[in-house]
Structures are given as structure tokens and as C-alpha cells.
Amino acid sequence: DFDTIFRETRSGRSVRQIIVLPDADVSEPDTVSEDELDHTFQQSNSSSDDEVIEEDDASTDARRKSYTW
């Protein structure tokens, strides 16, 4: 996909600018491995629930930024 923008240069000439938009994500969907379905695997990883990870404001702001192509 692309967008077309018409603009005027300083000299007064009309210029067409084409902006190419990135394709949609067409990668394979995430799949669940057999290890994740195994009950013993889930029990061995349950201790990580006790951990609390706090993020600073900079990492939160960086994740919220949006980019225009």
C-alpha cells in the first residue's frame, strides 16, 4: 500500500510524493509448544509469579511511541 501526497516546492512547482506503507504482519501465528502444555512444565515455572518487575518511565514512554512511515 502507499499514500500519494501533492505538495508545492519553494519555486512553485507541484510535486507528487509517494509514501510506501509497510505490509501487514503476515508471519505465522504463535504456537504453543508441547512443553507448555505439560503440567509439570507449568509447575516448575510457577515460582516466577512471585517476582514483581517495575518499569521506569523511560521504558514505558519508549514503548508508547508511534512512528509514521
mmCIF file of the N, C-alpha and C atoms, coordinates in Angstrom:
data_MODEL
# 
_entry.id   MODEL 
# 
loop_
_atom_site.group_PDB 
_atom_site.id 
_atom_site.type_symbol 
_atom_site.label_atom_id 
_atom_site.label_alt_id 
_atom_site.label_comp_id 
_atom_site.label_asym_id 
_atom_site.label_entity_id 
_atom_site.label_seq_id 
_atom_site.pdbx_PDB_ins_code 
_atom_site.Cartn_x 
_atom_site.Cartn_y 
_atom_site.Cartn_z 
_atom_site.occupancy 
_atom_site.B_iso_or_equiv 
_atom_site.pdbx_formal_charge 
_atom_site.auth_seq_id 
_atom_site.auth_comp_id 
_atom_site.auth_asym_id 
_atom_site.auth_atom_id 
_atom_site.pdbx_PDB_model_num 
ATOM 1   N N  . ASP A 1 1  ? 0.830  -1.183  0.000  1.00 0.00 ? 1  ASP A N  1 
ATOM 2   C CA . ASP A 1 1  ? 0.000  0.000   0.000  1.00 0.00 ? 1  ASP A CA 1 
ATOM 3   C C  . ASP A 1 1  ? 0.877  1.250   0.000  1.00 0.00 ? 1  ASP A C  1 
ATOM 4   N N  . PHE A 1 2  ? 0.282  2.337   -0.475 1.00 0.00 ? 2  PHE A N  1 
ATOM 5   C CA . PHE A 1 2  ? 1.013  3.595   -0.484 1.00 0.00 ? 2  PHE A CA 1 
ATOM 6   C C  . PHE A 1 2  ? 0.030  4.761   -0.416 1.00 0.00 ? 2  PHE A C  1 
ATOM 7   N N  . ASP A 1 3  ? 0.544  5.889   -0.003 1.00 0.00 ? 3  ASP A N  1 
ATOM 8   C CA . ASP A 1 3  ? -0.205 7.143   0.001  1.00 0.00 ? 3  ASP A CA 1 
ATOM 9   C C  . ASP A 1 3  ? 0.471  8.094   -0.973 1.00 0.00 ? 3  ASP A C  1 
ATOM 10  N N  . THR A 1 4  ? -0.318 8.936   -1.608 1.00 0.00 ? 4  THR A N  1 
ATOM 11  C CA . THR A 1 4  ? 0.218  9.935   -2.520 1.00 0.00 ? 4  THR A CA 1 
ATOM 12  C C  . THR A 1 4  ? -0.076 11.313  -1.949 1.00 0.00 ? 4  THR A C  1 
ATOM 13  N N  . ILE A 1 5  ? 0.952  12.138  -1.875 1.00 0.00 ? 5  ILE A N  1 
ATOM 14  C CA . ILE A 1 5  ? 0.808  13.499  -1.367 1.00 0.00 ? 5  ILE A CA 1 
ATOM 15  C C  . ILE A 1 5  ? 1.263  14.454  -2.462 1.00 0.00 ? 5  ILE A C  1 
ATOM 16  N N  . PHE A 1 6  ? 0.457  15.464  -2.721 1.00 0.00 ? 6  PHE A N  1 
ATOM 17  C CA . PHE A 1 6  ? 0.841  16.507  -3.669 1.00 0.00 ? 6  PHE A CA 1 
ATOM 18  C C  . PHE A 1 6  ? 1.235  17.728  -2.862 1.00 0.00 ? 6  PHE A C  1 
ATOM 19  N N  . ARG A 1 7  ? 2.408  18.264  -3.169 1.00 0.00 ? 7  ARG A N  1 
ATOM 20  C CA . ARG A 1 7  ? 2.871  19.457  -2.457 1.00 0.00 ? 7  ARG A CA 1 
ATOM 21  C C  . ARG A 1 7  ? 3.516  20.408  -3.451 1.00 0.00 ? 7  ARG A C  1 
ATOM 22  N N  . GLU A 1 8  ? 3.704  21.625  -3.006 1.00 0.00 ? 8  GLU A N  1 
ATOM 23  C CA . GLU A 1 8  ? 4.291  22.643  -3.870 1.00 0.00 ? 8  GLU A CA 1 
ATOM 24  C C  . GLU A 1 8  ? 5.670  23.006  -3.337 1.00 0.00 ? 8  GLU A C  1 
ATOM 25  N N  . THR A 1 9  ? 6.662  23.040  -4.220 1.00 0.00 ? 9  THR A N  1 
ATOM 26  C CA . THR A 1 9  ? 8.023  23.386  -3.819 1.00 0.00 ? 9  THR A CA 1 
ATOM 27  C C  . THR A 1 9  ? 8.137  24.893  -3.627 1.00 0.00 ? 9  THR A C  1 
ATOM 28  N N  . ARG A 1 10 ? 9.282  25.349  -3.145 1.00 0.00 ? 10 ARG A N  1 
ATOM 29  C CA . ARG A 1 10 ? 9.508  26.780  -2.942 1.00 0.00 ? 10 ARG A CA 1 
ATOM 30  C C  . ARG A 1 10 ? 9.423  27.551  -4.247 1.00 0.00 ? 10 ARG A C  1 
ATOM 31  N N  . SER A 1 11 ? 9.801  26.894  -5.333 1.00 0.00 ? 11 SER A N  1 
ATOM 32  C CA . SER A 1 11 ? 9.770  27.571  -6.633 1.00 0.00 ? 11 SER A CA 1 
ATOM 33  C C  . SER A 1 11 ? 8.369  27.582  -7.244 1.00 0.00 ? 11 SER A C  1 
ATOM 34  N N  . GLY A 1 12 ? 7.403  26.934  -6.581 1.00 0.00 ? 12 GLY A N  1 
ATOM 35  C CA . GLY A 1 12 ? 6.036  26.948  -7.081 1.00 0.00 ? 12 GLY A CA 1 
ATOM 36  C C  . GLY A 1 12 ? 5.669  25.736  -7.915 1.00 0.00 ? 12 GLY A C  1 
ATOM 37  N N  . ARG A 1 13 ? 6.590  24.818  -8.072 1.00 0.00 ? 13 ARG A N  1 
ATOM 38  C CA . ARG A 1 13 ? 6.331  23.619  -8.860 1.00 0.00 ? 13 ARG A CA 1 
ATOM 39  C C  . ARG A 1 13 ? 5.555  22.596  -8.032 1.00 0.00 ? 13 ARG A C  1 
ATOM 40  N N  . SER A 1 14 ? 4.564  21.932  -8.629 1.00 0.00 ? 14 SER A N  1 
ATOM 41  C CA . SER A 1 14 ? 3.807  20.881  -7.947 1.00 0.00 ? 14 SER A CA 1 
ATOM 42  C C  . SER A 1 14 ? 4.567  19.563  -8.043 1.00 0.00 ? 14 SER A C  1 
ATOM 43  N N  . VAL A 1 15 ? 4.691  18.891  -6.908 1.00 0.00 ? 15 VAL A N  1 
ATOM 44  C CA . VAL A 1 15 ? 5.436  17.637  -6.846 1.00 0.00 ? 15 VAL A CA 1 
ATOM 45  C C  . VAL A 1 15 ? 4.559  16.570  -6.207 1.00 0.00 ? 15 VAL A C  1 
ATOM 46  N N  . ARG A 1 16 ? 4.590  15.376  -6.805 1.00 0.00 ? 16 ARG A N  1 
ATOM 47  C CA . ARG A 1 16 ? 3.854  14.249  -6.230 1.00 0.00 ? 16 ARG A CA 1 
ATOM 48  C C  . ARG A 1 16 ? 4.835  13.426  -5.407 1.00 0.00 ? 16 ARG A C  1 
ATOM 49  N N  . GLN A 1 17 ? 4.486  13.170  -4.141 1.00 0.00 ? 17 GLN A N  1 
ATOM 50  C CA . GLN A 1 17 ? 5.336  12.389  -3.255 1.00 0.00 ? 17 GLN A CA 1 
ATOM 51  C C  . GLN A 1 17 ? 4.587  11.107  -2.902 1.00 0.00 ? 17 GLN A C  1 
ATOM 52  N N  . ILE A 1 18 ? 5.233  9.958   -3.109 1.00 0.00 ? 18 ILE A N  1 
ATOM 53  C CA . ILE A 1 18 ? 4.623  8.668   -2.803 1.00 0.00 ? 18 ILE A CA 1 
ATOM 54  C C  . ILE A 1 18 ? 5.236  8.138   -1.514 1.00 0.00 ? 18 ILE A C  1 
ATOM 55  N N  . ILE A 1 19 ? 4.383  7.789   -0.560 1.00 0.00 ? 19 ILE A N  1 
ATOM 56  C CA . ILE A 1 19 ? 4.831  7.240   0.712  1.00 0.00 ? 19 ILE A CA 1 
ATOM 57  C C  . ILE A 1 19 ? 4.418  5.778   0.751  1.00 0.00 ? 19 ILE A C  1 
ATOM 58  N N  . VAL A 1 20 ? 5.405  4.885   0.843  1.00 0.00 ? 20 VAL A N  1 
ATOM 59  C CA . VAL A 1 20 ? 5.139  3.450   0.874  1.00 0.00 ? 20 VAL A CA 1 
ATOM 60  C C  . VAL A 1 20 ? 4.858  3.033   2.313  1.00 0.00 ? 20 VAL A C  1 
ATOM 61  N N  . LEU A 1 21 ? 3.733  2.359   2.515  1.00 0.00 ? 21 LEU A N  1 
ATOM 62  C CA . LEU A 1 21 ? 3.340  1.891   3.838  1.00 0.00 ? 21 LEU A CA 1 
ATOM 63  C C  . LEU A 1 21 ? 3.811  0.450   4.020  1.00 0.00 ? 21 LEU A C  1 
ATOM 64  N N  . PRO A 1 22 ? 4.257  0.094   5.225  1.00 0.00 ? 22 PRO A N  1 
ATOM 65  C CA . PRO A 1 22 ? 4.722  -1.281  5.441  1.00 0.00 ? 22 PRO A CA 1 
ATOM 66  C C  . PRO A 1 22 ? 3.568  -2.271  5.338  1.00 0.00 ? 22 PRO A C  1 
ATOM 67  N N  . ASP A 1 23 ? 3.887  -3.495  4.903  1.00 0.00 ? 23 ASP A N  1 
ATOM 68  C CA . ASP A 1 23 ? 2.878  -4.543  4.795  1.00 0.00 ? 23 ASP A CA 1 
ATOM 69  C C  . ASP A 1 23 ? 2.404  -4.974  6.177  1.00 0.00 ? 23 ASP A C  1 
ATOM 70  N N  . ALA A 1 24 ? 1.208  -5.519  6.215  1.00 0.00 ? 24 ALA A N  1 
ATOM 71  C CA . ALA A 1 24 ? 0.681  -6.071  7.462  1.00 0.00 ? 24 ALA A CA 1 
ATOM 72  C C  . ALA A 1 24 ? 1.508  -7.287  7.858  1.00 0.00 ? 24 ALA A C  1 
ATOM 73  N N  . ASP A 1 25 ? 1.516  -7.601  9.127  1.00 0.00 ? 25 ASP A N  1 
ATOM 74  C CA . ASP A 1 25 ? 2.268  -8.748  9.623  1.00 0.00 ? 25 ASP A CA 1 
ATOM 75  C C  . ASP A 1 25 ? 1.616  -10.030 9.128  1.00 0.00 ? 25 ASP A C  1 
ATOM 76  N N  . VAL A 1 26 ? 2.329  -10.747 8.270  1.00 0.00 ? 26 VAL A N  1 
ATOM 77  C CA . VAL A 1 26 ? 1.793  -11.982 7.707  1.00 0.00 ? 26 VAL A CA 1 
ATOM 78  C C  . VAL A 1 26 ? 2.584  -13.191 8.193  1.00 0.00 ? 26 VAL A C  1 
ATOM 79  N N  . SER A 1 27 ? 3.311  -13.017 9.287  1.00 0.00 ? 27 SER A N  1 
ATOM 80  C CA . SER A 1 27 ? 4.093  -14.129 9.823  1.00 0.00 ? 27 SER A CA 1 
ATOM 81  C C  . SER A 1 27 ? 3.172  -15.175 10.439 1.00 0.00 ? 27 SER A C  1 
ATOM 82  N N  . GLU A 1 28 ? 3.735  -16.339 10.691 1.00 0.00 ? 28 GLU A N  1 
ATOM 83  C CA . GLU A 1 28 ? 2.944  -17.415 11.264 1.00 0.00 ? 28 GLU A CA 1 
ATOM 84  C C  . GLU A 1 28 ? 2.508  -17.038 12.676 1.00 0.00 ? 28 GLU A C  1 
ATOM 85  N N  . PRO A 1 29 ? 1.307  -17.443 13.069 1.00 0.00 ? 29 PRO A N  1 
ATOM 86  C CA . PRO A 1 29 ? 0.841  -17.130 14.428 1.00 0.00 ? 29 PRO A CA 1 
ATOM 87  C C  . PRO A 1 29 ? 1.662  -17.896 15.462 1.00 0.00 ? 29 PRO A C  1 
ATOM 88  N N  . ASP A 1 30 ? 1.710  -17.354 16.669 1.00 0.00 ? 30 ASP A N  1 
ATOM 89  C CA . ASP A 1 30 ? 2.425  -18.035 17.742 1.00 0.00 ? 30 ASP A CA 1 
ATOM 90  C C  . ASP A 1 30 ? 1.756  -19.367 18.034 1.00 0.00 ? 30 ASP A C  1 
ATOM 91  N N  . THR A 1 31 ? 2.570  -20.383 18.251 1.00 0.00 ? 31 THR A N  1 
ATOM 92  C CA . THR A 1 31 ? 2.026  -21.700 18.568 1.00 0.00 ? 31 THR A CA 1 
ATOM 93  C C  . THR A 1 31 ? 2.470  -22.100 19.960 1.00 0.00 ? 31 THR A C  1 
ATOM 94  N N  . VAL A 1 32 ? 1.719  -22.965 20.569 1.00 0.00 ? 32 VAL A N  1 
ATOM 95  C CA . VAL A 1 32 ? 2.030  -23.447 21.907 1.00 0.00 ? 32 VAL A CA 1 
ATOM 96  C C  . VAL A 1 32 ? 2.826  -24.736 21.763 1.00 0.00 ? 32 VAL A C  1 
ATOM 97  N N  . SER A 1 33 ? 3.988  -24.782 22.398 1.00 0.00 ? 33 SER A N  1 
ATOM 98  C CA . SER A 1 33 ? 4.813  -25.986 22.315 1.00 0.00 ? 33 SER A CA 1 
ATOM 99  C C  . SER A 1 33 ? 4.266  -27.062 23.240 1.00 0.00 ? 33 SER A C  1 
ATOM 100 N N  . GLU A 1 34 ? 4.696  -28.294 23.016 1.00 0.00 ? 34 GLU A N  1 
ATOM 101 C CA . GLU A 1 34 ? 4.246  -29.394 23.866 1.00 0.00 ? 34 GLU A CA 1 
ATOM 102 C C  . GLU A 1 34 ? 4.719  -29.194 25.296 1.00 0.00 ? 34 GLU A C  1 
ATOM 103 N N  . ASP A 1 35 ? 5.894  -28.573 25.491 1.00 0.00 ? 35 ASP A N  1 
ATOM 104 C CA . ASP A 1 35 ? 6.392  -28.320 26.842 1.00 0.00 ? 35 ASP A CA 1 
ATOM 105 C C  . ASP A 1 35 ? 5.443  -27.422 27.618 1.00 0.00 ? 35 ASP A C  1 
ATOM 106 N N  . GLU A 1 36 ? 4.867  -26.436 26.948 1.00 0.00 ? 36 GLU A N  1 
ATOM 107 C CA . GLU A 1 36 ? 3.949  -25.519 27.621 1.00 0.00 ? 36 GLU A CA 1 
ATOM 108 C C  . GLU A 1 36 ? 2.648  -26.204 27.998 1.00 0.00 ? 36 GLU A C  1 
ATOM 109 N N  . LEU A 1 37 ? 2.291  -27.248 27.275 1.00 0.00 ? 37 LEU A N  1 
ATOM 110 C CA . LEU A 1 37 ? 1.074  -27.988 27.590 1.00 0.00 ? 37 LEU A CA 1 
ATOM 111 C C  . LEU A 1 37 ? 1.291  -28.988 28.714 1.00 0.00 ? 37 LEU A C  1 
ATOM 112 N N  . ASP A 1 38 ? 2.532  -29.349 28.971 1.00 0.00 ? 38 ASP A N  1 
ATOM 113 C CA . ASP A 1 38 ? 2.861  -30.318 30.007 1.00 0.00 ? 38 ASP A CA 1 
ATOM 114 C C  . ASP A 1 38 ? 2.650  -29.683 31.378 1.00 0.00 ? 38 ASP A C  1 
ATOM 115 N N  . HIS A 1 39 ? 1.904  -30.357 32.243 1.00 0.00 ? 39 HIS A N  1 
ATOM 116 C CA . HIS A 1 39 ? 1.565  -29.817 33.563 1.00 0.00 ? 39 HIS A CA 1 
ATOM 117 C C  . HIS A 1 39 ? 2.813  -29.611 34.424 1.00 0.00 ? 39 HIS A C  1 
ATOM 118 N N  . THR A 1 40 ? 3.791  -30.500 34.333 1.00 0.00 ? 40 THR A N  1 
ATOM 119 C CA . THR A 1 40 ? 4.998  -30.361 35.149 1.00 0.00 ? 40 THR A CA 1 
ATOM 120 C C  . THR A 1 40 ? 5.808  -29.148 34.722 1.00 0.00 ? 40 THR A C  1 
ATOM 121 N N  . PHE A 1 41 ? 5.777  -28.805 33.448 1.00 0.00 ? 41 PHE A N  1 
ATOM 122 C CA . PHE A 1 41 ? 6.467  -27.617 32.964 1.00 0.00 ? 41 PHE A CA 1 
ATOM 123 C C  . PHE A 1 41 ? 5.846  -26.370 33.583 1.00 0.00 ? 41 PHE A C  1 
ATOM 124 N N  . GLN A 1 42 ? 4.533  -26.324 33.664 1.00 0.00 ? 42 GLN A N  1 
ATOM 125 C CA . GLN A 1 42 ? 3.848  -25.169 34.237 1.00 0.00 ? 42 GLN A CA 1 
ATOM 126 C C  . GLN A 1 42 ? 4.143  -25.041 35.723 1.00 0.00 ? 42 GLN A C  1 
ATOM 127 N N  . GLN A 1 43 ? 4.244  -26.164 36.438 1.00 0.00 ? 43 GLN A N  1 
ATOM 128 C CA . GLN A 1 43 ? 4.543  -26.105 37.865 1.00 0.00 ? 43 GLN A CA 1 
ATOM 129 C C  . GLN A 1 43 ? 5.953  -25.591 38.113 1.00 0.00 ? 43 GLN A C  1 
ATOM 130 N N  . SER A 1 44 ? 6.903  -25.994 37.287 1.00 0.00 ? 44 SER A N  1 
ATOM 131 C CA . SER A 1 44 ? 8.283  -25.578 37.504 1.00 0.00 ? 44 SER A CA 1 
ATOM 132 C C  . SER A 1 44 ? 8.473  -24.088 37.254 1.00 0.00 ? 44 SER A C  1 
ATOM 133 N N  . ASN A 1 45 ? 7.615  -23.478 36.467 1.00 0.00 ? 45 ASN A N  1 
ATOM 134 C CA . ASN A 1 45 ? 7.728  -22.052 36.177 1.00 0.00 ? 45 ASN A CA 1 
ATOM 135 C C  . ASN A 1 45 ? 6.804  -21.199 37.030 1.00 0.00 ? 45 ASN A C  1 
ATOM 136 N N  . SER A 1 46 ? 6.045  -21.794 37.930 1.00 0.00 ? 46 SER A N  1 
ATOM 137 C CA . SER A 1 46 ? 5.086  -21.021 38.713 1.00 0.00 ? 46 SER A CA 1 
ATOM 138 C C  . SER A 1 46 ? 5.768  -20.136 39.744 1.00 0.00 ? 46 SER A C  1 
ATOM 139 N N  . SER A 1 47 ? 7.009  -20.434 40.122 1.00 0.00 ? 47 SER A N  1 
ATOM 140 C CA . SER A 1 47 ? 7.700  -19.623 41.118 1.00 0.00 ? 47 SER A CA 1 
ATOM 141 C C  . SER A 1 47 ? 7.992  -18.220 40.605 1.00 0.00 ? 47 SER A C  1 
ATOM 142 N N  . SER A 1 48 ? 8.010  -18.034 39.293 1.00 0.00 ? 48 SER A N  1 
ATOM 143 C CA . SER A 1 48 ? 8.295  -16.711 38.740 1.00 0.00 ? 48 SER A CA 1 
ATOM 144 C C  . SER A 1 48 ? 7.131  -15.743 38.943 1.00 0.00 ? 48 SER A C  1 
ATOM 145 N N  . ASP A 1 49 ? 5.964  -16.270 39.352 1.00 0.00 ? 49 ASP A N  1 
ATOM 146 C CA . ASP A 1 49 ? 4.817  -15.400 39.608 1.00 0.00 ? 49 ASP A CA 1 
ATOM 147 C C  . ASP A 1 49 ? 5.065  -14.482 40.796 1.00 0.00 ? 49 ASP A C  1 
ATOM 148 N N  . ASP A 1 50 ? 5.961  -14.873 41.700 1.00 0.00 ? 50 ASP A N  1 
ATOM 149 C CA . ASP A 1 50 ? 6.231  -14.075 42.886 1.00 0.00 ? 50 ASP A CA 1 
ATOM 150 C C  . ASP A 1 50 ? 7.056  -12.835 42.576 1.00 0.00 ? 50 ASP A C  1 
ATOM 151 N N  . GLU A 1 51 ? 7.723  -12.819 41.440 1.00 0.00 ? 51 GLU A N  1 
ATOM 152 C CA . GLU A 1 51 ? 8.573  -11.687 41.091 1.00 0.00 ? 51 GLU A CA 1 
ATOM 153 C C  . GLU A 1 51 ? 7.730  -10.520 40.586 1.00 0.00 ? 51 GLU A C  1 
ATOM 154 N N  . VAL A 1 52 ? 8.102  -9.329  40.996 1.00 0.00 ? 52 VAL A N  1 
ATOM 155 C CA . VAL A 1 52 ? 7.438  -8.124  40.507 1.00 0.00 ? 52 VAL A CA 1 
ATOM 156 C C  . VAL A 1 52 ? 8.494  -7.291  39.804 1.00 0.00 ? 52 VAL A C  1 
ATOM 157 N N  . ILE A 1 53 ? 8.241  -6.993  38.550 1.00 0.00 ? 53 ILE A N  1 
ATOM 158 C CA . ILE A 1 53 ? 9.195  -6.205  37.773 1.00 0.00 ? 53 ILE A CA 1 
ATOM 159 C C  . ILE A 1 53 ? 8.609  -4.818  37.573 1.00 0.00 ? 53 ILE A C  1 
ATOM 160 N N  . GLU A 1 54 ? 9.308  -3.815  38.069 1.00 0.00 ? 54 GLU A N  1 
ATOM 161 C CA . GLU A 1 54 ? 8.847  -2.445  37.906 1.00 0.00 ? 54 GLU A CA 1 
ATOM 162 C C  . GLU A 1 54 ? 9.598  -1.817  36.748 1.00 0.00 ? 54 GLU A C  1 
ATOM 163 N N  . GLU A 1 55 ? 8.868  -1.084  35.928 1.00 0.00 ? 55 GLU A N  1 
ATOM 164 C CA . GLU A 1 55 ? 9.483  -0.415  34.790 1.00 0.00 ? 55 GLU A CA 1 
ATOM 165 C C  . GLU A 1 55 ? 9.618  1.064   35.097 1.00 0.00 ? 55 GLU A C  1 
ATOM 166 N N  . ASP A 1 56 ? 10.705 1.648   34.635 1.00 0.00 ? 56 ASP A N  1 
ATOM 167 C CA . ASP A 1 56 ? 10.853 3.082   34.810 1.00 0.00 ? 56 ASP A CA 1 
ATOM 168 C C  . ASP A 1 56 ? 10.058 3.814   33.732 1.00 0.00 ? 56 ASP A C  1 
ATOM 169 N N  . ASP A 1 57 ? 9.873  5.098   33.916 1.00 0.00 ? 57 ASP A N  1 
ATOM 170 C CA . ASP A 1 57 ? 9.068  5.896   32.987 1.00 0.00 ? 57 ASP A CA 1 
ATOM 171 C C  . ASP A 1 57 ? 9.652  5.913   31.583 1.00 0.00 ? 57 ASP A C  1 
ATOM 172 N N  . ALA A 1 58 ? 10.966 5.873   31.451 1.00 0.00 ? 58 ALA A N  1 
ATOM 173 C CA . ALA A 1 58 ? 11.598 5.936   30.132 1.00 0.00 ? 58 ALA A CA 1 
ATOM 174 C C  . ALA A 1 58 ? 11.233 4.727   29.288 1.00 0.00 ? 58 ALA A C  1 
ATOM 175 N N  . SER A 1 59 ? 11.252 3.532   29.881 1.00 0.00 ? 59 SER A N  1 
ATOM 176 C CA . SER A 1 59 ? 10.918 2.341   29.092 1.00 0.00 ? 59 SER A CA 1 
ATOM 177 C C  . SER A 1 59 ? 9.444  2.331   28.734 1.00 0.00 ? 59 SER A C  1 
ATOM 178 N N  . THR A 1 60 ? 8.592  2.835   29.616 1.00 0.00 ? 60 THR A N  1 
ATOM 179 C CA . THR A 1 60 ? 7.162  2.906   29.319 1.00 0.00 ? 60 THR A CA 1 
ATOM 180 C C  . THR A 1 60 ? 6.912  3.897   28.193 1.00 0.00 ? 60 THR A C  1 
ATOM 181 N N  . ASP A 1 61 ? 7.573  5.052   28.234 1.00 0.00 ? 61 ASP A N  1 
ATOM 182 C CA . ASP A 1 61 ? 7.401  6.051   27.184 1.00 0.00 ? 61 ASP A CA 1 
ATOM 183 C C  . ASP A 1 61 ? 7.921  5.540   25.851 1.00 0.00 ? 61 ASP A C  1 
ATOM 184 N N  . ALA A 1 62 ? 9.036  4.822   25.861 1.00 0.00 ? 62 ALA A N  1 
ATOM 185 C CA . ALA A 1 62 ? 9.610  4.311   24.618 1.00 0.00 ? 62 ALA A CA 1 
ATOM 186 C C  . ALA A 1 62 ? 8.665  3.324   23.950 1.00 0.00 ? 62 ALA A C  1 
ATOM 187 N N  . ARG A 1 63 ? 7.968  2.536   24.746 1.00 0.00 ? 63 ARG A N  1 
ATOM 188 C CA . ARG A 1 63 ? 7.053  1.556   24.188 1.00 0.00 ? 63 ARG A CA 1 
ATOM 189 C C  . ARG A 1 63 ? 5.804  2.236   23.630 1.00 0.00 ? 63 ARG A C  1 
ATOM 190 N N  . ARG A 1 64 ? 5.445  3.399   24.131 1.00 0.00 ? 64 ARG A N  1 
ATOM 191 C CA . ARG A 1 64 ? 4.235  4.090   23.695 1.00 0.00 ? 64 ARG A CA 1 
ATOM 192 C C  . ARG A 1 64 ? 4.433  4.915   22.427 1.00 0.00 ? 64 ARG A C  1 
ATOM 193 N N  . LYS A 1 65 ? 5.670  5.138   22.023 1.00 0.00 ? 65 LYS A N  1 
ATOM 194 C CA . LYS A 1 65 ? 5.917  5.978   20.850 1.00 0.00 ? 65 LYS A CA 1 
ATOM 195 C C  . LYS A 1 65 ? 5.375  5.314   19.596 1.00 0.00 ? 65 LYS A C  1 
ATOM 196 N N  . SER A 1 66 ? 4.839  6.106   18.713 1.00 0.00 ? 66 SER A N  1 
ATOM 197 C CA . SER A 1 66 ? 4.393  5.579   17.425 1.00 0.00 ? 66 SER A CA 1 
ATOM 198 C C  . SER A 1 66 ? 5.217  6.245   16.336 1.00 0.00 ? 66 SER A C  1 
ATOM 199 N N  . TYR A 1 67 ? 5.381  5.534   15.257 1.00 0.00 ? 67 TYR A N  1 
ATOM 200 C CA . TYR A 1 67 ? 6.205  6.031   14.165 1.00 0.00 ? 67 TYR A CA 1 
ATOM 201 C C  . TYR A 1 67 ? 5.366  6.154   12.910 1.00 0.00 ? 67 TYR A C  1 
ATOM 202 N N  . THR A 1 68 ? 5.575  7.219   12.162 1.00 0.00 ? 68 THR A N  1 
ATOM 203 C CA . THR A 1 68 ? 4.877  7.440   10.908 1.00 0.00 ? 68 THR A CA 1 
ATOM 204 C C  . THR A 1 68 ? 5.842  7.173   9.775  1.00 0.00 ? 68 THR A C  1 
ATOM 205 N N  . TRP A 1 69 ? 5.446  6.312   8.867  1.00 0.00 ? 69 TRP A N  1 
ATOM 206 C CA . TRP A 1 69 ? 6.298  5.958   7.724  1.00 0.00 ? 69 TRP A CA 1 
ATOM 207 C C  . TRP A 1 69 ? 6.006  6.855   6.568  1.00 0.00 ? 69 TRP A C  1 
# 
